[in-house]
Amino acid sequence: MSLKTIFSGIQPTGIPHIGNYFGALKNWKKLQDNEANTTRLIYSIVGYHAITIPQSPSKLKQERREMMAALLAIGLSPDRSIIFHQDQVAQHTELAWIFNCFTSVNKLQRMTTWKSKIATLKNSNDASEIDDSALNLGLLSYPVLQAADILLYKATHVPVGDDQQQHLELSRDIADQYNRTYKARRFFPLPNHIITPASRISNLRDPLSKMSKSHPLPNSRIMITDTDKEISSKIKSAVTDSSSGITFDPVNRPGVANLLTILAECTDDTPEEAAVGLSTSAQLKDAVSEATIKTLTPIRDNFYRLSKEHEYLDNVARQGKERASVIANDTMNQVRKHVGLD
């Protein structure tokens, strides 16, 4: 029976916003707090995925360090969890190449994110408008690399959002095909998805869109490092509506629903519970500001403290790399024998 192993990764996009935090990172911390000590927790900063789109080398280097600081700032412990940079463990790309060799191009082209990622980059509303020549091989095959990220550690469980379900299914397909091709019964477990109460946090200025760092308006998002004044100002300017009362209705009242979702995440209530006792948008915004400031203040303070400790961050990354490499080496030694490369 496989050791219960949870794997999840995040791209090094620098300082996270609350959409990243409430949508994924908060749940990483909950898993660390609630899982049995026998569960292996592996959290990776996936730099190879980041370079599927053009990156400034100096900016990427900075954002890798910032993401490491952010993961530690939210409370992830390098003693309990393996926290590392994917790009420092070479076996990720080695396993991805082997998986590439029996993953069909047609299957990858059916991935819903294949053209939509470029469409987003080019501010197009229709993926069909994008010329295939603009799409690189890294974008096409990154779901295979994602499968390698997961299966290299024989992960049994993966917390995923709705937009990654298809990729996890590909990981399961690849694991099953590998096991059958090389008669390696149950060598790679078929990873299960973890259903986590991840909230979709929307753009404060356009609540029909996800919160994003790429949006041109800074007040459309709240960063985990924002000051109290910045948080209050951004929430005060958030889009609501002119309807009376405060109700959670994502379809008809998306702006109000978004603020209630943020409030609920801060207070660990449901959005419906968060609405109780609130009757005006002003009251709602005051409550959201207060709760968000209370939630982010310790994270922000930790982040700025850790950001100055370059040697400590490097040591955490080195320790994580060493722990991850032990597992990765063991997996790849067996894979090479299966494939005939050793």
C-alpha positions, 0 to 999 in steps of 0.5 A: 500500500502506498504511503499517503503523499500529498503533492501540490505546486504553485508557479513563482509569480512573486507575492501572492494576492488573496485569490492565491491565498484563499484559493490554494495556499490557505488549504496547504496550511490546513493540510499541514495542520490536520493531516496525520504525521504519517502523511508526506506533504510535498509543496513545490514552487514550479519554475519550469512551468513559469517559463512556458511564457516569456520571463525576465530572468532577473524578475523570475529569480526575484519572484522565486525567492518571494514565493518561498518567503510567502509559503513560509509566511503563511505558516508552512513548516520546512520541518513538517513539509517538503518545500522546494523548487521544482527546477532544482530537482532534475528528475522532474524533466527526466521523467517528463521526457519519458512520459512525453514519449507515450503521450499522444499529441492529440490528447494534449491538444484536447486540453482546455488550457492549451489555447486559452492560456495564450488567449488570456495573454493576448487579451482575446475573448475567443481562443479560436482567434489565436494562431497556432504558431504562437503556441510553444511546445512547453505550453502544449506539454506542460500537463505532462510535466505536471504529471511528472511533478506528481508521479515522481513522488508517487503522490496519492492525493493532489488538491486541485481546483476546477481548472486543473481537474483535466490535468489530474485525469491525464496524470492518472491516465499516464500512470496507468499506461506506464504501469501497463506498458512496463508491467509495473503493477501499481508502481505509480499510484493513480492520484486522487484529487482532494476536494478542498473548500477553495473559494474563487476570489474575484476582481474587486473592480470586475467581479465577473473575472478572477482576481489577477496580478495581470489586471492593469488596475492595482485596486482590483486585487489585494496582495498579502503584503498590502498595508492596512490603508491599502486594504481599506482603500481597495475594499472601499472602491470595490464594485457592489450594487444598488440593491437593498440589503446584503445577500449572497447571490453570486449570479445577480449580485457578484460584487457583493457575493465576492466581498462576502466570500472574502469575509467568510474566508477570513472568519471561517464562516459560510458566505451566507453566515457572513451576511448575517447582521449586515444591511448596507454595502458600507457595513459590508465593506467595513466588515471585510476591511477589518477581517482582511486586515486581521487575517493578513497582518501576521502574514505580511509581517512574516513575509517582510521579515523573511524576505530579508533573510536570504540565507535562511530562504536559501537553506530552506530551499536546499533542505527541501531539494535534498529531501525531494531528491531522495524520493526522486532518485529512488523513483527514477532508478526504478523507472530507468530499469523499467524502461531499459535505460539502466 
